[in-house]
Structure formats: structure tokens, C-alpha cells
Amino acid sequence: MKKIALLLLLLIAFSSCKSSKRSSNTKTKTTKIDKRSRASSSTSDPKADKVVDYALQFDGVRYKYGGTTKKGMDCSGLIVTSFDSENIPLPRTTGDLSVTGEWVDLKKVSKGDLLFFATRKNSRKVNHVGIVTTARDGFVEFIHASTSSGVMISNMAEKYWYFAFVQARRVL
């Protein structure tokens, strides 16, 4: 019975909040941004700036299922921890986050909005989330925790993320 419970726990851990992007693709397509020189959205919201700045402190932290610290972070943990820094409580799971706030068109996202992705093959069920760090003229970057590379900044122009995108939501 213990083996079955352990197997189920491992299965859930590897399937939740998963980004199946391989690190070989990540290195060539993902951009690292100097935190001092990153561009911001056309309209600046001080709370969104603080949430994103807090999230950027975790850039490079390894992925850990259920993690919410610099020792390890998962995608929804990054969101909840970053918004908690500004006393904005959010649900802990990606699924619950995907029905929180207001739906926003991808062309109208701004800094601090949440982007949701379906990274499992042949599925449109949301299982990954990130926070918009930069949004201007069709250029959208976001910070997220990927299982293969940990907390990192990616661009919506990357083919992988563009096709995995499901929706954007505004919670601020």
C-alpha cells in the first residue's frame, strides 16, 4: 500500500506544473535580462512593479515541486509568493489561479498579469503559469519556474510558449 501511495505521489509531482521544454531549446531561445535595464510596460502600476521585482529575485532558482523559497520553486509557488509580498492572497494551485481575476486578451496584457499554458502533449488543460515582466507592442516576456531550468524569463514569441498559451488573467 505504501508503494502505491508513493507511486501516486510521484506521478502527481511530475505531472503538475510541468514545462516539458528541453534545456537544449531553452538555452538558445530564452533571454536573460539585466534587472536594471529591463523595459517596463507602457502603463506602470506600482503594485505590479513590486510583484515583478520580487519575482525576479528568484531568477535562477532551481525547480522544486511545491517549493516557495530560494531553495526551490514551482510555477504556482512563484506566483503566490510574489503576490504575497504585496499582501495579495491568491490560490496555491495553477488550476485555481486560472479562474482567478479577469480574462485579458494577450495583445492587451501588462506587467503583473498572469499567463497560463498547457504544456502536456495533446492537452489544452492549464498546468503552467507565469507573470508578465515586460509587455509592449506585441513583445511579451514572463517569469516562470520550468521543471527543466528552474525560474527563468521567457518570451511569448518563442514557438513553444506561443503554441502552449491558453489564456491571460489580470489579478491586480
Phi and psi in degrees as a GROMACS rama.xvg file:
@    title "Ramachandran Plot"
@    xaxis  label "Phi"
@    yaxis  label "Psi"
@TYPE xy
-64.1211  -37.6917  LYS-2
-65.8537  -39.2293  LYS-3
-66.1943  -43.3782  ILE-4
-62.9031  -42.4324  ALA-5
-64.54  -41.8638  LEU-6
-62.5932  -43.4042  LEU-7
-63.3741  -42.3897  LEU-8
-61.7139  -44.0398  LEU-9
-65.3836  -39.7349  LEU-10
-61.8602  -43.5838  LEU-11
-65.432  -42.2433  ILE-12
-61.5376  -39.9799  ALA-13
-81.7471  -17.8081  PHE-14
-97.8073  -17.1964  SER-15
-86.3705  137.528  SER-16
56.5212  39.6321  CYS-17
-97.5688  135.314  LYS-18
-112.134  117.269  SER-19
-88.9551  10.6023  SER-20
-66.0774  129.056  LYS-21
-79.0185  148.584  ARG-22
-63.9781  -28.0703  SER-23
-63.7144  -37.4152  SER-24
-74.1831  -34.8812  ASN-25
-61.0123  -44.8759  THR-26
-62.0914  -35.4633  LYS-27
-84.5734  -23.8865  THR-28
-112.171  -20.6232  LYS-29
-87.8835  136.945  THR-30
-103.185  133.005  THR-31
-91.3435  138.786  LYS-32
-120.376  133.903  ILE-33
-67.843  119.759  ASP-34
-59.987  -25.0579  LYS-35
-79.2237  -24.1781  ARG-36
-114.955  10.6035  SER-37
-68.9368  145.3  ARG-38
-78.5251  153.427  ALA-39
-114.811  175.032  SER-40
-69.1045  163.294  SER-41
-64.8139  -36.8044  SER-42
-110.258  126.145  THR-43
-102.404  124.328  SER-44
-104.853  121.032  ASP-45
-57.0157  -38.8155  PRO-46
-65.4967  -42.8972  LYS-47
-62.5116  -41.5386  ALA-48
-58.9151  -44.9181  ASP-49
-66.9573  -40.6724  LYS-50
-62.469  -47.3962  VAL-51
-65.7652  -43.5838  VAL-52
-58.9676  -39.8212  ASP-53
-65.3091  -43.9366  TYR-54
-61.2143  -38.3292  ALA-55
-64.7485  -19.7415  LEU-56
-64.9439  -19.88  GLN-57
-94.9524  1.14813  PHE-58
-53.5931  125.242  ASP-59
94.6658  -9.98732  GLY-60
-69.1729  139.178  VAL-61
-67.6169  157.873  ARG-62
-77.7594  136.127  TYR-63
-145.814  121.372  LYS-64
-57.5854  126.638  TYR-65
81.1681  0.140071  GLY-66
-76.0359  145.934  GLY-67
-139.59  18.415  THR-68
-131.723  178.499  THR-69
-70.4618  -9.88219  LYS-70
-77.944  -19.8471  LYS-71
172.004  145.781  GLY-72
-145.159  140.593  MET-73
-109.313  174.221  ASP-74
-63.3237  -47.6242  CYS-75
-72.1559  -29.2592  SER-76
-62.5719  -38.9952  GLY-77
-61.8806  -43.1325  LEU-78
-64.9325  -53.4321  ILE-79
-60.6621  -44.4833  VAL-80
-63.9976  -42.2449  THR-81
-66.5842  -43.8047  SER-82
-73.2759  -31.4169  PHE-83
-61.4809  -30.6954  ASP-84
-61.472  -22.2548  SER-85
-110.544  21.5378  GLU-86
56.9266  40.7382  ASN-87
-113.764  100.742  ILE-88
-74.6041  135.013  PRO-89
-133.262  157.003  LEU-90
-62.385  153.212  PRO-91
-81.0235  -27.844  ARG-92
-97.3852  153.849  THR-93
-60.9177  -41.4303  THR-94
-59.9712  -44.4748  GLY-95
-69.3112  -36.8936  ASP-96
-63.4434  -32.3936  LEU-97
-70.3327  -7.40097  SER-98
-119.182  14.8572  VAL-99
-100.521  142.418  THR-100
79.3788  -163.113  GLY-101
-108.615  141.947  GLU-102
-65.2975  140.422  TRP-103
-132.678  139.086  VAL-104
-66.8276  140.091  ASP-105
-56.1509  -33.738  LEU-106
-70.998  -13.103  LYS-107
-116.843  14.644  LYS-108
-68.3384  154.871  VAL-109
-136.163  171.327  SER-110
-52.6824  131.646  LYS-111
95.7531  -12.2382  GLY-112
-71.866  157.689  ASP-113
-100.812  137.704  LEU-114
-112.466  134.066  LEU-115
-116.453  141.125  PHE-116
-132.256  152.879  PHE-117
-113.618  105.293  ALA-118
-99.9276  -4.91498  THR-119
-80.9768  142.926  ARG-120
-61.2284  135.718  LYS-121
57.6058  34.6232  ASN-122
-138.244  141.936  SER-123
-110.509  12.8706  ARG-124
-79.0235  126.503  LYS-125
-61.801  130.116  VAL-126
-144.342  10.5371  ASN-127
-149.959  145.553  HIS-128
-142.774  149.832  VAL-129
-144.979  167.394  GLY-130
-110.856  131.18  ILE-131
-65.1682  126.456  VAL-132
-102.385  -31.2361  THR-133
-143.828  133.141  THR-134
-145.906  115.685  ALA-135
-160.496  134.57  ARG-136
41.1095  53.3045  ASP-137
77.9577  4.01083  GLY-138
-105.329  113.449  PHE-139
-128.275  122.801  VAL-140
-115.489  151.816  GLU-141
-146.32  153.46  PHE-142
-105.605  139.386  ILE-143
-157.526  169.106  HIS-144
-110.645  108.968  ALA-145
-94.7203  146.778  SER-146
-65.4658  -28.3202  THR-147
-86.6814  -30.9175  SER-148
-127.401  2.48709  SER-149
76.2911  -156.826  GLY-150
-73.7879  126.552  VAL-151
-154.475  168.115  MET-152
-107.363  131.2  ILE-153
-127.533  170.271  SER-154
-118.923  137.912  ASN-155
-66.2439  -16.241  MET-156
-73.7008  -15.744  ALA-157
-67.2213  133.306  GLU-158
-53.4039  -44.0435  LYS-159
-57.3892  -51.0901  TYR-160
-72.7624  -35.4042  TRP-161
-59.8454  -45.6146  TYR-162
-78.7826  -22.6659  PHE-163
-84.5291  -14.8255  ALA-164
-60.5559  136.066  PHE-165
-115.227  -49.7768  VAL-166
-163.105  165.298  GLN-167
-124.009  145.789  ALA-168
-137.267  146.105  ARG-169
-110.037  124.046  ARG-170
-111.014  -8.18539  VAL-171
